[in-house]
Amino acid sequence: MKEEEKVILVNENDEQIGLMPKLEAHQKAVLHRAFSVFVINNKNELMLQQRAHHKYHSPGLWTNTCCSHQRDGESNMDAGKRRLQEEMGFVTALKDSVSFIYKAPFDNGLTEHEYDHVLIGSYEKDPVINPDEVADWKWMPIEEVKNDIIKHPEIYTEWFKIIFDKFYSHITL
């Protein structure tokens, strides 16, 4: 049996204080390190993904290009590139943008409590999505995304709405 992936537990200064299995961290709402990748093309469109319908939280919701958790000893950039390849089938250069802490409870009793690093990249081609991770994808103008979140908040992930609400001005190349 494959060992469950562990997340990096951090304090409010993003200093590592331990490791915990991912599901347990979400059950106990423990603060852990995460990242959210935003890939933008030269038309100022954001590549969105629809989370696979079998994910244990936020299934079928639209969100940023990809997101996940860093592994022990892995840099934010390496983690972002790893998940871009695993979920979307490509890699591109990333830059650190902004970081923030959020807490979002889900209907299934789990809670995301993350110190999230927002990473920005540029890409012009279509992804080759991994159906185990991603149900669908699309390019959408950033202004349109902002407006659609206001009109249809129920179709977007909690962290994506928080990032757009608080850090919209940072989501640029």
DOTORKE-459387 format. One record per residue (C-alpha): residue in three letters; x, y, z. Coordinates in steps of 0.2 Angstrom, whole numbers, padded with zeros to 4 digits, always signed. Layout:
N
alaXYZ
...
END
This chain:
173
met+0000+0000+0000
lys+0006+0017-0005
glu+0011+0028+0010
glu-0001+0043+0012
glu+0007+0059+0006
lys+0012+0071+0021
val+0010+0089+0021
ile+0022+0102+0030
leu+0015+0109+0046
val+0020+0127+0048
asn+0018+0141+0060
glu+0011+0158+0055
asn+0029+0163+0049
asp+0029+0149+0037
glu+0042+0140+0048
gln+0041+0121+0047
ile+0036+0113+0063
gly+0032+0095+0058
leu+0024+0083+0045
met+0007+0076+0045
pro-0003+0064+0033
lys-0013+0076+0021
leu-0030+0069+0026
glu-0027+0070+0044
ala-0021+0089+0042
his-0038+0092+0033
gln-0048+0083+0046
lys-0039+0093+0061
ala-0038+0109+0052
val-0020+0111+0055
leu-0010+0125+0047
his+0001+0118+0033
arg+0011+0124+0018
ala+0003+0124+0001
phe+0004+0133-0016
ser-0007+0139-0030
val-0001+0141-0048
phe-0008+0154-0060
val-0003+0152-0078
ile-0007+0167-0089
asn-0005+0168-0108
asn+0000+0183-0118
lys-0019+0188-0121
asn-0020+0190-0102
glu-0030+0175-0100
leu-0029+0163-0085
met-0028+0144-0088
leu-0042+0137-0076
gln-0045+0119-0072
gln-0060+0110-0066
arg-0056+0098-0052
ala-0059+0080-0055
his-0076+0074-0049
his-0069+0061-0038
lys-0058+0073-0028
tyr-0062+0071-0009
his-0064+0090-0007
ser-0070+0103-0020
pro-0074+0090-0033
gly-0080+0097-0050
leu-0076+0115-0045
trp-0066+0128-0056
thr-0050+0134-0049
asn-0033+0141-0054
thr-0021+0131-0065
cys-0015+0119-0052
cys-0012+0119-0033
ser-0006+0106-0020
his+0006+0104-0006
gln+0025+0105-0005
arg+0034+0089+0000
asp+0047+0089+0014
gly+0063+0098+0008
glu+0055+0103-0009
ser+0055+0122-0014
asn+0039+0131-0019
met+0045+0132-0037
asp+0050+0114-0038
ala+0033+0109-0030
gly+0024+0120-0042
lys+0033+0113-0058
arg+0030+0095-0052
arg+0011+0098-0050
leu+0010+0107-0066
gln+0017+0092-0075
glu+0007+0080-0065
glu-0010+0089-0067
met-0008+0099-0083
gly+0005+0090-0093
phe+0018+0104-0095
val+0031+0114-0085
thr+0035+0133-0087
ala+0045+0145-0077
leu+0036+0152-0061
lys+0039+0167-0050
asp+0034+0169-0032
ser+0020+0182-0030
val+0011+0184-0013
ser+0008+0172+0002
phe-0007+0172+0014
ile-0015+0161+0027
tyr-0033+0155+0025
lys-0045+0144+0033
ala-0060+0136+0023
pro-0071+0123+0030
phe-0080+0111+0017
asp-0097+0102+0017
asn-0089+0085+0020
gly-0081+0090+0037
leu-0064+0093+0031
thr-0055+0110+0032
glu-0041+0118+0022
his-0030+0129+0034
glu-0016+0134+0023
tyr-0001+0145+0021
asp-0003+0147+0003
his+0011+0153-0009
val+0004+0160-0025
leu+0016+0156-0040
ile+0014+0165-0057
gly+0019+0158-0074
ser+0017+0161-0093
tyr+0012+0148-0106
glu+0004+0149-0123
lys+0000+0131-0128
asp-0014+0119-0123
pro-0011+0108-0108
val-0012+0089-0109
ile-0023+0086-0093
asn-0022+0071-0082
pro-0040+0064-0080
asp-0036+0058-0062
glu-0033+0076-0057
val-0043+0087-0069
ala-0060+0085-0077
asp-0058+0100-0089
trp-0049+0116-0092
lys-0051+0133-0101
trp-0043+0149-0105
met-0053+0164-0097
pro-0048+0183-0098
ile-0043+0188-0080
glu-0056+0202-0079
glu-0070+0189-0084
val-0064+0177-0071
lys-0066+0191-0058
asn-0083+0195-0063
asp-0089+0177-0065
ile-0083+0173-0047
ile-0095+0187-0041
lys-0109+0181-0052
his-0107+0162-0049
pro-0096+0159-0033
glu-0103+0142-0030
ile-0094+0135-0045
tyr-0076+0140-0039
thr-0065+0133-0025
glu-0064+0143-0009
trp-0045+0147-0010
phe-0047+0153-0028
lys-0061+0165-0022
ile-0050+0171-0008
ile-0035+0174-0019
phe-0045+0184-0032
asp-0054+0194-0018
lys-0038+0199-0009
phe-0024+0197-0021
tyr-0031+0201-0038
ser-0018+0215-0041
his-0004+0203-0039
ile-0010+0191-0052
thr+0000+0198-0066
leu+0016+0193-0075
END
